[in-house]
Amino acid sequence: MHLEQATWTEIDAIDTTLVLFPVGSTEQHGPHAPLGTDTLNAETIADAAAERYDGTVVVTPAVPVGVAEEHSQFTGILWTSLSTFKAYVRDIARSLAHHGFDRLVLVNGHGGNTVAL
């Protein structure tokens, strides 16, 4: 179940404490691939994993901007600092924990996020 597509009552009624949390990046992958490749990959993997659990897992919206300043020479690249990214992901994890989701799987699509995660 995708968190952003459900009502709060649907999320409240789901019998799971497991959340898949995709994180990616908006950066170049050559002239042939979209800037959102890393985010799209993380979302696709999270969706495929969720399908195996027959609706007993929640998938959060993806974080589409990651630690990618090293790619800043390419037009359209978005990035945040390591500390901001880390704090943002941590705050989202805390909000999920507040609602009883105590098993969080980060699905990372971008190598530059690894240290922060």
Phi and psi in radians as a Rosetta constraint file:
Dihedral C 1 N 2 CA 2 C 2 CIRCULARHARMONIC -1.479 0.35
Dihedral N 2 CA 2 C 2 N 3 CIRCULARHARMONIC 2.163 0.35
Dihedral C 2 N 3 CA 3 C 3 CIRCULARHARMONIC -0.944 0.35
Dihedral N 3 CA 3 C 3 N 4 CIRCULARHARMONIC -0.795 0.35
Dihedral C 3 N 4 CA 4 C 4 CIRCULARHARMONIC -1.276 0.35
Dihedral N 4 CA 4 C 4 N 5 CIRCULARHARMONIC -0.227 0.35
Dihedral C 4 N 5 CA 5 C 5 CIRCULARHARMONIC -1.760 0.35
Dihedral N 5 CA 5 C 5 N 6 CIRCULARHARMONIC -0.065 0.35
Dihedral C 5 N 6 CA 6 C 6 CIRCULARHARMONIC -1.830 0.35
Dihedral N 6 CA 6 C 6 N 7 CIRCULARHARMONIC 2.802 0.35
Dihedral C 6 N 7 CA 7 C 7 CIRCULARHARMONIC -1.478 0.35
Dihedral N 7 CA 7 C 7 N 8 CIRCULARHARMONIC 2.872 0.35
Dihedral C 7 N 8 CA 8 C 8 CIRCULARHARMONIC -1.135 0.35
Dihedral N 8 CA 8 C 8 N 9 CIRCULARHARMONIC -0.543 0.35
Dihedral C 8 N 9 CA 9 C 9 CIRCULARHARMONIC -1.249 0.35
Dihedral N 9 CA 9 C 9 N 10 CIRCULARHARMONIC -0.584 0.35
Dihedral C 9 N 10 CA 10 C 10 CIRCULARHARMONIC -1.150 0.35
Dihedral N 10 CA 10 C 10 N 11 CIRCULARHARMONIC -0.723 0.35
Dihedral C 10 N 11 CA 11 C 11 CIRCULARHARMONIC -1.172 0.35
Dihedral N 11 CA 11 C 11 N 12 CIRCULARHARMONIC -0.694 0.35
Dihedral C 11 N 12 CA 12 C 12 CIRCULARHARMONIC -1.089 0.35
Dihedral N 12 CA 12 C 12 N 13 CIRCULARHARMONIC -0.573 0.35
Dihedral C 12 N 13 CA 13 C 13 CIRCULARHARMONIC -1.520 0.35
Dihedral N 13 CA 13 C 13 N 14 CIRCULARHARMONIC -0.235 0.35
Dihedral C 13 N 14 CA 14 C 14 CIRCULARHARMONIC -1.180 0.35
Dihedral N 14 CA 14 C 14 N 15 CIRCULARHARMONIC 2.437 0.35
Dihedral C 14 N 15 CA 15 C 15 CIRCULARHARMONIC -1.670 0.35
Dihedral N 15 CA 15 C 15 N 16 CIRCULARHARMONIC 1.226 0.35
Dihedral C 15 N 16 CA 16 C 16 CIRCULARHARMONIC -2.752 0.35
Dihedral N 16 CA 16 C 16 N 17 CIRCULARHARMONIC 2.742 0.35
Dihedral C 16 N 17 CA 17 C 17 CIRCULARHARMONIC -2.117 0.35
Dihedral N 17 CA 17 C 17 N 18 CIRCULARHARMONIC 0.213 0.35
Dihedral C 17 N 18 CA 18 C 18 CIRCULARHARMONIC -1.744 0.35
Dihedral N 18 CA 18 C 18 N 19 CIRCULARHARMONIC 2.244 0.35
Dihedral C 18 N 19 CA 19 C 19 CIRCULARHARMONIC -2.221 0.35
Dihedral N 19 CA 19 C 19 N 20 CIRCULARHARMONIC 2.359 0.35
Dihedral C 19 N 20 CA 20 C 20 CIRCULARHARMONIC -1.776 0.35
Dihedral N 20 CA 20 C 20 N 21 CIRCULARHARMONIC 2.239 0.35
Dihedral C 20 N 21 CA 21 C 21 CIRCULARHARMONIC -2.179 0.35
Dihedral N 21 CA 21 C 21 N 22 CIRCULARHARMONIC 1.663 0.35
Dihedral C 21 N 22 CA 22 C 22 CIRCULARHARMONIC -1.337 0.35
Dihedral N 22 CA 22 C 22 N 23 CIRCULARHARMONIC 2.389 0.35
Dihedral C 22 N 23 CA 23 C 23 CIRCULARHARMONIC -2.284 0.35
Dihedral N 23 CA 23 C 23 N 24 CIRCULARHARMONIC 2.496 0.35
Dihedral C 23 N 24 CA 24 C 24 CIRCULARHARMONIC -2.474 0.35
Dihedral N 24 CA 24 C 24 N 25 CIRCULARHARMONIC -2.453 0.35
Dihedral C 24 N 25 CA 25 C 25 CIRCULARHARMONIC -2.845 0.35
Dihedral N 25 CA 25 C 25 N 26 CIRCULARHARMONIC 2.783 0.35
Dihedral C 25 N 26 CA 26 C 26 CIRCULARHARMONIC -2.055 0.35
Dihedral N 26 CA 26 C 26 N 27 CIRCULARHARMONIC 1.671 0.35
Dihedral C 26 N 27 CA 27 C 27 CIRCULARHARMONIC -2.684 0.35
Dihedral N 27 CA 27 C 27 N 28 CIRCULARHARMONIC 2.940 0.35
Dihedral C 27 N 28 CA 28 C 28 CIRCULARHARMONIC -1.328 0.35
Dihedral N 28 CA 28 C 28 N 29 CIRCULARHARMONIC 2.585 0.35
Dihedral C 28 N 29 CA 29 C 29 CIRCULARHARMONIC -2.408 0.35
Dihedral N 29 CA 29 C 29 N 30 CIRCULARHARMONIC 0.819 0.35
Dihedral C 29 N 30 CA 30 C 30 CIRCULARHARMONIC 1.518 0.35
Dihedral N 30 CA 30 C 30 N 31 CIRCULARHARMONIC 3.022 0.35
Dihedral C 30 N 31 CA 31 C 31 CIRCULARHARMONIC -1.316 0.35
Dihedral N 31 CA 31 C 31 N 32 CIRCULARHARMONIC -0.100 0.35
Dihedral C 31 N 32 CA 32 C 32 CIRCULARHARMONIC -1.779 0.35
Dihedral N 32 CA 32 C 32 N 33 CIRCULARHARMONIC -0.245 0.35
Dihedral C 32 N 33 CA 33 C 33 CIRCULARHARMONIC -2.033 0.35
Dihedral N 33 CA 33 C 33 N 34 CIRCULARHARMONIC 2.606 0.35
Dihedral C 33 N 34 CA 34 C 34 CIRCULARHARMONIC -1.190 0.35
Dihedral N 34 CA 34 C 34 N 35 CIRCULARHARMONIC 2.684 0.35
Dihedral C 34 N 35 CA 35 C 35 CIRCULARHARMONIC -1.087 0.35
Dihedral N 35 CA 35 C 35 N 36 CIRCULARHARMONIC -0.403 0.35
Dihedral C 35 N 36 CA 36 C 36 CIRCULARHARMONIC -1.569 0.35
Dihedral N 36 CA 36 C 36 N 37 CIRCULARHARMONIC 0.260 0.35
Dihedral C 36 N 37 CA 37 C 37 CIRCULARHARMONIC -0.898 0.35
Dihedral N 37 CA 37 C 37 N 38 CIRCULARHARMONIC -0.843 0.35
Dihedral C 37 N 38 CA 38 C 38 CIRCULARHARMONIC -1.096 0.35
Dihedral N 38 CA 38 C 38 N 39 CIRCULARHARMONIC -0.696 0.35
Dihedral C 38 N 39 CA 39 C 39 CIRCULARHARMONIC -1.221 0.35
Dihedral N 39 CA 39 C 39 N 40 CIRCULARHARMONIC -0.754 0.35
Dihedral C 39 N 40 CA 40 C 40 CIRCULARHARMONIC -1.054 0.35
Dihedral N 40 CA 40 C 40 N 41 CIRCULARHARMONIC -0.707 0.35
Dihedral C 40 N 41 CA 41 C 41 CIRCULARHARMONIC -1.101 0.35
Dihedral N 41 CA 41 C 41 N 42 CIRCULARHARMONIC -0.805 0.35
Dihedral C 41 N 42 CA 42 C 42 CIRCULARHARMONIC -1.089 0.35
Dihedral N 42 CA 42 C 42 N 43 CIRCULARHARMONIC -0.730 0.35
Dihedral C 42 N 43 CA 43 C 43 CIRCULARHARMONIC -1.117 0.35
Dihedral N 43 CA 43 C 43 N 44 CIRCULARHARMONIC -0.740 0.35
Dihedral C 43 N 44 CA 44 C 44 CIRCULARHARMONIC -1.107 0.35
Dihedral N 44 CA 44 C 44 N 45 CIRCULARHARMONIC -0.759 0.35
Dihedral C 44 N 45 CA 45 C 45 CIRCULARHARMONIC -1.146 0.35
Dihedral N 45 CA 45 C 45 N 46 CIRCULARHARMONIC -0.749 0.35
Dihedral C 45 N 46 CA 46 C 46 CIRCULARHARMONIC -1.090 0.35
Dihedral N 46 CA 46 C 46 N 47 CIRCULARHARMONIC -0.753 0.35
Dihedral C 46 N 47 CA 47 C 47 CIRCULARHARMONIC -1.086 0.35
Dihedral N 47 CA 47 C 47 N 48 CIRCULARHARMONIC -0.766 0.35
Dihedral C 47 N 48 CA 48 C 48 CIRCULARHARMONIC -1.105 0.35
Dihedral N 48 CA 48 C 48 N 49 CIRCULARHARMONIC -0.716 0.35
Dihedral C 48 N 49 CA 49 C 49 CIRCULARHARMONIC -1.149 0.35
Dihedral N 49 CA 49 C 49 N 50 CIRCULARHARMONIC -0.725 0.35
Dihedral C 49 N 50 CA 50 C 50 CIRCULARHARMONIC -1.101 0.35
Dihedral N 50 CA 50 C 50 N 51 CIRCULARHARMONIC -0.657 0.35
Dihedral C 50 N 51 CA 51 C 51 CIRCULARHARMONIC -1.036 0.35
Dihedral N 51 CA 51 C 51 N 52 CIRCULARHARMONIC -0.581 0.35
Dihedral C 51 N 52 CA 52 C 52 CIRCULARHARMONIC -1.213 0.35
Dihedral N 52 CA 52 C 52 N 53 CIRCULARHARMONIC -0.298 0.35
Dihedral C 52 N 53 CA 53 C 53 CIRCULARHARMONIC -1.781 0.35
Dihedral N 53 CA 53 C 53 N 54 CIRCULARHARMONIC 0.174 0.35
Dihedral C 53 N 54 CA 54 C 54 CIRCULARHARMONIC 0.833 0.35
Dihedral N 54 CA 54 C 54 N 55 CIRCULARHARMONIC 0.868 0.35
Dihedral C 54 N 55 CA 55 C 55 CIRCULARHARMONIC 1.401 0.35
Dihedral N 55 CA 55 C 55 N 56 CIRCULARHARMONIC 0.170 0.35
Dihedral C 55 N 56 CA 56 C 56 CIRCULARHARMONIC -1.808 0.35
Dihedral N 56 CA 56 C 56 N 57 CIRCULARHARMONIC 0.486 0.35
Dihedral C 56 N 57 CA 57 C 57 CIRCULARHARMONIC -2.502 0.35
Dihedral N 57 CA 57 C 57 N 58 CIRCULARHARMONIC 2.550 0.35
Dihedral C 57 N 58 CA 58 C 58 CIRCULARHARMONIC -1.820 0.35
Dihedral N 58 CA 58 C 58 N 59 CIRCULARHARMONIC 2.392 0.35
Dihedral C 58 N 59 CA 59 C 59 CIRCULARHARMONIC -1.960 0.35
Dihedral N 59 CA 59 C 59 N 60 CIRCULARHARMONIC 2.178 0.35
Dihedral C 59 N 60 CA 60 C 60 CIRCULARHARMONIC -1.428 0.35
Dihedral N 60 CA 60 C 60 N 61 CIRCULARHARMONIC 2.885 0.35
Dihedral C 60 N 61 CA 61 C 61 CIRCULARHARMONIC -1.096 0.35
Dihedral N 61 CA 61 C 61 N 62 CIRCULARHARMONIC 2.599 0.35
Dihedral C 61 N 62 CA 62 C 62 CIRCULARHARMONIC -1.343 0.35
Dihedral N 62 CA 62 C 62 N 63 CIRCULARHARMONIC 2.603 0.35
Dihedral C 62 N 63 CA 63 C 63 CIRCULARHARMONIC -1.559 0.35
Dihedral N 63 CA 63 C 63 N 64 CIRCULARHARMONIC 1.976 0.35
Dihedral C 63 N 64 CA 64 C 64 CIRCULARHARMONIC -1.590 0.35
Dihedral N 64 CA 64 C 64 N 65 CIRCULARHARMONIC -0.083 0.35
Dihedral C 64 N 65 CA 65 C 65 CIRCULARHARMONIC -2.121 0.35
Dihedral N 65 CA 65 C 65 N 66 CIRCULARHARMONIC 2.214 0.35
Dihedral C 65 N 66 CA 66 C 66 CIRCULARHARMONIC -2.212 0.35
Dihedral N 66 CA 66 C 66 N 67 CIRCULARHARMONIC -2.812 0.35
Dihedral C 66 N 67 CA 67 C 67 CIRCULARHARMONIC -1.472 0.35
Dihedral N 67 CA 67 C 67 N 68 CIRCULARHARMONIC 1.743 0.35
Dihedral C 67 N 68 CA 68 C 68 CIRCULARHARMONIC -2.540 0.35
Dihedral N 68 CA 68 C 68 N 69 CIRCULARHARMONIC 0.421 0.35
Dihedral C 68 N 69 CA 69 C 69 CIRCULARHARMONIC -1.036 0.35
Dihedral N 69 CA 69 C 69 N 70 CIRCULARHARMONIC -0.445 0.35
Dihedral C 69 N 70 CA 70 C 70 CIRCULARHARMONIC -1.094 0.35
Dihedral N 70 CA 70 C 70 N 71 CIRCULARHARMONIC -0.236 0.35
Dihedral C 70 N 71 CA 71 C 71 CIRCULARHARMONIC -1.797 0.35
Dihedral N 71 CA 71 C 71 N 72 CIRCULARHARMONIC 0.227 0.35
Dihedral C 71 N 72 CA 72 C 72 CIRCULARHARMONIC -1.109 0.35
Dihedral N 72 CA 72 C 72 N 73 CIRCULARHARMONIC -0.256 0.35
Dihedral C 72 N 73 CA 73 C 73 CIRCULARHARMONIC -1.278 0.35
Dihedral N 73 CA 73 C 73 N 74 CIRCULARHARMONIC -0.208 0.35
Dihedral C 73 N 74 CA 74 C 74 CIRCULARHARMONIC -1.664 0.35
Dihedral N 74 CA 74 C 74 N 75 CIRCULARHARMONIC 2.342 0.35
Dihedral C 74 N 75 CA 75 C 75 CIRCULARHARMONIC -1.098 0.35
Dihedral N 75 CA 75 C 75 N 76 CIRCULARHARMONIC 2.335 0.35
Dihedral C 75 N 76 CA 76 C 76 CIRCULARHARMONIC 1.638 0.35
Dihedral N 76 CA 76 C 76 N 77 CIRCULARHARMONIC -0.101 0.35
Dihedral C 76 N 77 CA 77 C 77 CIRCULARHARMONIC -1.227 0.35
Dihedral N 77 CA 77 C 77 N 78 CIRCULARHARMONIC 2.385 0.35
Dihedral C 77 N 78 CA 78 C 78 CIRCULARHARMONIC -2.041 0.35
Dihedral N 78 CA 78 C 78 N 79 CIRCULARHARMONIC 2.522 0.35
Dihedral C 78 N 79 CA 79 C 79 CIRCULARHARMONIC -2.652 0.35
Dihedral N 79 CA 79 C 79 N 80 CIRCULARHARMONIC 2.871 0.35
Dihedral C 79 N 80 CA 80 C 80 CIRCULARHARMONIC -2.351 0.35
Dihedral N 80 CA 80 C 80 N 81 CIRCULARHARMONIC 2.860 0.35
Dihedral C 80 N 81 CA 81 C 81 CIRCULARHARMONIC -1.253 0.35
Dihedral N 81 CA 81 C 81 N 82 CIRCULARHARMONIC 2.770 0.35
Dihedral C 81 N 82 CA 82 C 82 CIRCULARHARMONIC -1.003 0.35
Dihedral N 82 CA 82 C 82 N 83 CIRCULARHARMONIC -0.763 0.35
Dihedral C 82 N 83 CA 83 C 83 CIRCULARHARMONIC -1.175 0.35
Dihedral N 83 CA 83 C 83 N 84 CIRCULARHARMONIC -0.676 0.35
Dihedral C 83 N 84 CA 84 C 84 CIRCULARHARMONIC -1.172 0.35
Dihedral N 84 CA 84 C 84 N 85 CIRCULARHARMONIC -0.780 0.35
Dihedral C 84 N 85 CA 85 C 85 CIRCULARHARMONIC -1.055 0.35
Dihedral N 85 CA 85 C 85 N 86 CIRCULARHARMONIC -0.824 0.35
Dihedral C 85 N 86 CA 86 C 86 CIRCULARHARMONIC -1.045 0.35
Dihedral N 86 CA 86 C 86 N 87 CIRCULARHARMONIC -0.796 0.35
Dihedral C 86 N 87 CA 87 C 87 CIRCULARHARMONIC -1.140 0.35
Dihedral N 87 CA 87 C 87 N 88 CIRCULARHARMONIC -0.696 0.35
Dihedral C 87 N 88 CA 88 C 88 CIRCULARHARMONIC -1.116 0.35
Dihedral N 88 CA 88 C 88 N 89 CIRCULARHARMONIC -0.845 0.35
Dihedral C 88 N 89 CA 89 C 89 CIRCULARHARMONIC -1.101 0.35
Dihedral N 89 CA 89 C 89 N 90 CIRCULARHARMONIC -0.743 0.35
Dihedral C 89 N 90 CA 90 C 90 CIRCULARHARMONIC -1.056 0.35
Dihedral N 90 CA 90 C 90 N 91 CIRCULARHARMONIC -0.751 0.35
Dihedral C 90 N 91 CA 91 C 91 CIRCULARHARMONIC -1.115 0.35
Dihedral N 91 CA 91 C 91 N 92 CIRCULARHARMONIC -0.688 0.35
Dihedral C 91 N 92 CA 92 C 92 CIRCULARHARMONIC -1.134 0.35
Dihedral N 92 CA 92 C 92 N 93 CIRCULARHARMONIC -0.754 0.35
Dihedral C 92 N 93 CA 93 C 93 CIRCULARHARMONIC -1.055 0.35
Dihedral N 93 CA 93 C 93 N 94 CIRCULARHARMONIC -0.718 0.35
Dihedral C 93 N 94 CA 94 C 94 CIRCULARHARMONIC -1.119 0.35
Dihedral N 94 CA 94 C 94 N 95 CIRCULARHARMONIC -0.683 0.35
Dihedral C 94 N 95 CA 95 C 95 CIRCULARHARMONIC -1.168 0.35
Dihedral N 95 CA 95 C 95 N 96 CIRCULARHARMONIC -0.652 0.35
Dihedral C 95 N 96 CA 96 C 96 CIRCULARHARMONIC -1.134 0.35
Dihedral N 96 CA 96 C 96 N 97 CIRCULARHARMONIC -0.770 0.35
Dihedral C 96 N 97 CA 97 C 97 CIRCULARHARMONIC -1.084 0.35
Dihedral N 97 CA 97 C 97 N 98 CIRCULARHARMONIC -0.647 0.35
Dihedral C 97 N 98 CA 98 C 98 CIRCULARHARMONIC -0.990 0.35
Dihedral N 98 CA 98 C 98 N 99 CIRCULARHARMONIC -0.576 0.35
Dihedral C 98 N 99 CA 99 C 99 CIRCULARHARMONIC -1.649 0.35
Dihedral N 99 CA 99 C 99 N 100 CIRCULARHARMONIC 0.212 0.35
Dihedral C 99 N 100 CA 100 C 100 CIRCULARHARMONIC 1.642 0.35
Dihedral N 100 CA 100 C 100 N 101 CIRCULARHARMONIC 0.054 0.35
Dihedral C 100 N 101 CA 101 C 101 CIRCULARHARMONIC -1.468 0.35
Dihedral N 101 CA 101 C 101 N 102 CIRCULARHARMONIC 1.811 0.35
Dihedral C 101 N 102 CA 102 C 102 CIRCULARHARMONIC -1.887 0.35
Dihedral N 102 CA 102 C 102 N 103 CIRCULARHARMONIC 0.097 0.35
Dihedral C 102 N 103 CA 103 C 103 CIRCULARHARMONIC -2.187 0.35
Dihedral N 103 CA 103 C 103 N 104 CIRCULARHARMONIC 1.886 0.35
Dihedral C 103 N 104 CA 104 C 104 CIRCULARHARMONIC -2.071 0.35
Dihedral N 104 CA 104 C 104 N 105 CIRCULARHARMONIC 2.180 0.35
Dihedral C 104 N 105 CA 105 C 105 CIRCULARHARMONIC -1.956 0.35
Dihedral N 105 CA 105 C 105 N 106 CIRCULARHARMONIC 2.025 0.35
Dihedral C 105 N 106 CA 106 C 106 CIRCULARHARMONIC -1.448 0.35
Dihedral N 106 CA 106 C 106 N 107 CIRCULARHARMONIC 2.184 0.35
Dihedral C 106 N 107 CA 107 C 107 CIRCULARHARMONIC -1.877 0.35
Dihedral N 107 CA 107 C 107 N 108 CIRCULARHARMONIC 1.703 0.35
Dihedral C 107 N 108 CA 108 C 108 CIRCULARHARMONIC -1.629 0.35
Dihedral N 108 CA 108 C 108 N 109 CIRCULARHARMONIC 2.248 0.35
Dihedral C 108 N 109 CA 109 C 109 CIRCULARHARMONIC -1.846 0.35
Dihedral N 109 CA 109 C 109 N 110 CIRCULARHARMONIC 0.042 0.35
Dihedral C 109 N 110 CA 110 C 110 CIRCULARHARMONIC -2.390 0.35
Dihedral N 110 CA 110 C 110 N 111 CIRCULARHARMONIC 2.124 0.35
Dihedral C 110 N 111 CA 111 C 111 CIRCULARHARMONIC -1.014 0.35
Dihedral N 111 CA 111 C 111 N 112 CIRCULARHARMONIC -0.540 0.35
Dihedral C 111 N 112 CA 112 C 112 CIRCULARHARMONIC -1.164 0.35
Dihedral N 112 CA 112 C 112 N 113 CIRCULARHARMONIC -0.262 0.35
Dihedral C 112 N 113 CA 113 C 113 CIRCULARHARMONIC -1.524 0.35
Dihedral N 113 CA 113 C 113 N 114 CIRCULARHARMONIC -0.221 0.35
Dihedral C 113 N 114 CA 114 C 114 CIRCULARHARMONIC -0.995 0.35
Dihedral N 114 CA 114 C 114 N 115 CIRCULARHARMONIC -0.818 0.35
Dihedral C 114 N 115 CA 115 C 115 CIRCULARHARMONIC -1.051 0.35
Dihedral N 115 CA 115 C 115 N 116 CIRCULARHARMONIC -0.785 0.35
Dihedral C 115 N 116 CA 116 C 116 CIRCULARHARMONIC -1.160 0.35
Dihedral N 116 CA 116 C 116 N 117 CIRCULARHARMONIC -0.632 0.35
